[in-house]
Amino acid sequence: MKTNVLDAIRTDDGFAVALKRVSLATPELSMLRFLSWHPDTQSHLNHTATLLHVLPVPDDPEVVIAVMPKLRDFATPTFHCRREVLECLRQIIEGVGFMHSLNICHGDACTFNFMMDATEVCPRGFHFAYPQSIDGTADDLVSTPRCQCQVQYYIIDFETSQQFIGHRDDALRQIFDTRCQIRKAPELSEEKVNSEVPYNPFRLDVYNIGATFEKICDDYHEQLDDLRPFLDRLTAKEPSQRVMLEDAMIELLAFIASRSEEWLDFPLKFFYLSRIDGRRYSSAFMALTNMPESH
């Protein structure tokens, strides 16, 4: 759990919220306000975590508390079937693509910044700091497969976001402005970092989405391999060869339409990566053997 975020209950209506400490030295608050409240952003395509309130911090004018809905990591509980993974990817592409349509790059569009509203997935709730638990006392989370309920995915953390003027293809950003969870993009190579070669941040967003879902494919060990050619289009080594998100959406929808119902509903098994031998094992095997895992 991030140390600058806490959960709380709004006393007016009992709504579960997250409280995030936001520095006014970053563009996050202004970006949250714009993406949550501006008339141009009122669209079903917008997957920004909604800014509900802004609270001042006594004796610290450089910081505020942003109040947003309480959300959960997008990849847990594990995906039940391929249909769920594809719907998640569709919504992520839709949400980041909507930002791009406004000439806004996210800057860190990957794993820890993708969330979901788990109201229906975790009907008895979950502990904010111990998400495998209902109340933090035991591994007793109760969950419903996503394919059996309505799940909305959201994008958070806009410290590295920026709105550009002009065409997205012409947007350039300095390497020292970059703070990404995923550091394997070619434009973030050691050579280019040392040379301070500017890069296109919209193309980096595309790469990060692809790399995030490549990791999902790894976690489910060969069961999602049919998706990899599409993800390769997002993570092309040459940034100019990456498919932009509006076109990626068309390709993804065509891919989904080409799959049978049996293929989409195929039950997935999550495979942990063992720290002992580097091999992947099913969650059932890891539980039986008490073998340590890594993610």
FENWOHU-V310259 format. One record per residue. RES is the residue in three letters. PHI is phi in whole degrees, 0 to 359 (NA if undefined). PSI is psi in degrees with one decimal (NA if undefined). Layout:
res,phi,psi
RES,PHI,PSI
RES,PHI,PSI
This chain:
res,phi,psi
MET,NA,141.9
LYS,289,137.7
THR,284,-14.2
ASN,263,14.7
VAL,229,134.9
LEU,229,158.0
ASP,260,161.1
ALA,201,172.8
ILE,242,127.6
ARG,287,119.7
THR,293,-27.4
ASP,299,-39.2
ASP,221,4.1
GLY,75,15.4
PHE,284,133.0
ALA,282,128.7
VAL,229,166.4
ALA,244,139.5
LEU,249,119.5
LYS,242,130.4
ARG,283,118.1
VAL,241,125.4
SER,281,134.5
LEU,283,-3.7
ALA,280,-11.1
THR,253,165.0
PRO,279,6.2
GLU,300,-48.9
LEU,297,-46.8
SER,297,-36.7
MET,291,-41.5
LEU,299,-44.0
ARG,299,-46.1
PHE,296,-49.2
LEU,289,-22.3
SER,267,-35.2
TRP,241,-18.1
HIS,289,141.3
PRO,305,-32.9
ASP,291,-13.2
THR,253,5.9
GLN,276,83.5
SER,213,149.5
HIS,293,-14.1
LEU,281,-13.5
ASN,277,118.3
HIS,248,24.5
THR,291,136.8
ALA,297,121.2
THR,291,132.1
LEU,281,117.0
LEU,268,-44.7
HIS,211,159.9
VAL,234,123.0
LEU,248,133.5
PRO,288,155.4
VAL,254,117.8
PRO,304,134.7
ASP,66,14.1
ASP,218,87.7
PRO,288,-6.3
GLU,268,-1.3
VAL,224,146.0
VAL,228,167.6
ILE,254,117.4
ALA,269,129.2
VAL,256,123.1
MET,225,165.8
PRO,298,147.4
LYS,289,123.4
LEU,236,171.8
ARG,232,150.3
ASP,313,135.1
PHE,292,-21.4
ALA,256,4.1
THR,229,141.9
PRO,302,166.6
THR,299,155.7
PHE,291,140.0
HIS,273,-34.4
CYS,207,169.8
ARG,297,-35.1
ARG,305,-40.7
GLU,295,-42.3
VAL,297,-44.3
LEU,293,-36.8
GLU,292,-38.5
CYS,298,-49.6
LEU,299,-40.5
ARG,301,-46.5
GLN,292,-36.0
ILE,295,-45.9
ILE,298,-40.4
GLU,299,-45.7
GLY,291,-48.0
VAL,291,-35.9
GLY,298,-36.0
PHE,295,-42.5
MET,301,-44.8
HIS,298,-35.0
SER,295,-20.4
LEU,263,10.6
ASN,64,30.5
ILE,250,123.3
CYS,267,149.6
HIS,280,-48.9
GLY,98,-21.9
ASP,208,53.5
ALA,279,76.6
CYS,206,-166.8
THR,325,-63.6
PHE,285,-4.8
ASN,252,10.6
PHE,249,127.6
MET,227,173.1
MET,220,154.2
ASP,279,109.7
ALA,264,19.7
THR,305,-45.2
GLU,270,-28.2
VAL,289,-38.3
CYS,241,77.7
PRO,296,-22.2
ARG,262,9.2
GLY,85,179.8
PHE,207,154.4
HIS,281,133.0
PHE,296,-40.3
ALA,268,-14.6
TYR,223,73.1
PRO,292,-9.2
GLN,280,-1.2
SER,237,154.1
ILE,284,-45.2
ASP,234,7.5
GLY,91,3.9
THR,254,-17.0
ALA,200,160.8
ASP,280,74.6
ASP,235,25.3
LEU,302,134.0
VAL,253,125.2
SER,226,154.2
THR,245,135.0
PRO,306,138.6
ARG,299,-31.8
CYS,291,-9.4
GLN,257,6.6
CYS,209,178.2
GLN,267,125.5
VAL,234,129.0
GLN,249,131.7
TYR,258,148.4
TYR,226,160.7
ILE,244,135.6
ILE,232,175.5
ASP,64,98.5
PHE,243,27.7
GLU,298,-30.0
THR,255,10.1
SER,281,154.6
GLN,204,140.0
GLN,259,132.8
PHE,250,154.2
ILE,258,136.5
GLY,100,-170.4
HIS,285,141.4
ARG,300,-33.6
ASP,295,-21.9
ASP,265,-3.3
ALA,289,134.3
LEU,228,145.6
ARG,226,143.9
GLN,284,143.1
ILE,299,-31.4
PHE,285,-7.2
ASP,273,0.3
THR,262,128.8
ARG,226,92.7
CYS,245,143.4
GLN,294,-41.9
ILE,266,119.4
ARG,250,11.2
LYS,264,2.9
ALA,298,139.4
PRO,306,-35.6
GLU,288,-9.9
LEU,254,19.2
SER,297,158.2
GLU,302,-41.0
GLU,299,-45.1
LYS,286,-33.1
VAL,296,-46.2
ASN,296,-32.3
SER,271,-3.9
GLU,55,45.4
VAL,285,123.7
PRO,292,159.5
TYR,219,166.3
ASN,270,114.4
PRO,290,-23.9
PHE,290,-39.9
ARG,293,-32.6
LEU,292,-39.0
ASP,303,-43.8
VAL,300,-47.0
TYR,302,-45.5
ASN,295,-36.4
ILE,297,-47.5
GLY,300,-44.1
ALA,294,-35.7
THR,299,-44.1
PHE,279,-19.5
GLU,297,-39.2
LYS,295,-37.9
ILE,300,-44.1
CYS,300,-41.2
ASP,299,-40.8
ASP,296,-26.0
TYR,253,13.2
HIS,37,85.7
GLU,77,-13.1
GLN,285,-16.3
LEU,242,19.0
ASP,297,-25.1
ASP,297,-20.3
LEU,277,-17.2
ARG,298,-39.7
PRO,302,-36.8
PHE,295,-44.6
LEU,295,-31.3
ASP,299,-30.3
ARG,290,-27.4
LEU,278,-29.5
THR,251,25.1
ALA,306,142.1
LYS,300,-41.6
GLU,274,114.7
PRO,308,-37.3
SER,292,-15.6
GLN,270,-7.3
ARG,286,138.4
VAL,287,130.3
MET,287,160.9
LEU,291,-30.8
GLU,295,-36.7
ASP,283,-34.5
ALA,299,-38.2
MET,298,-43.3
ILE,299,-44.4
GLU,294,-40.6
LEU,294,-43.8
LEU,297,-37.1
ALA,293,-39.2
PHE,298,-45.8
ILE,298,-43.8
ALA,296,-24.9
SER,277,-9.6
ARG,269,146.6
SER,284,161.0
GLU,298,-36.8
GLU,296,-40.8
TRP,294,-44.3
LEU,296,-37.4
ASP,268,7.0
PHE,302,125.0
PRO,289,129.9
LEU,268,149.8
LYS,245,131.9
PHE,275,134.4
PHE,245,122.5
TYR,278,147.0
LEU,269,116.7
SER,287,135.0
ARG,284,-13.6
ILE,280,-52.3
ASP,236,3.4
GLY,74,5.1
ARG,268,161.7
ARG,261,136.4
TYR,229,151.7
SER,293,157.2
SER,299,-34.5
ALA,294,-42.0
PHE,295,-41.7
MET,298,-39.1
ALA,293,-39.7
LEU,292,-34.9
THR,261,-7.6
ASN,57,31.0
MET,284,132.8
PRO,292,144.7
GLU,241,167.5
SER,221,158.4
HIS,244,NA
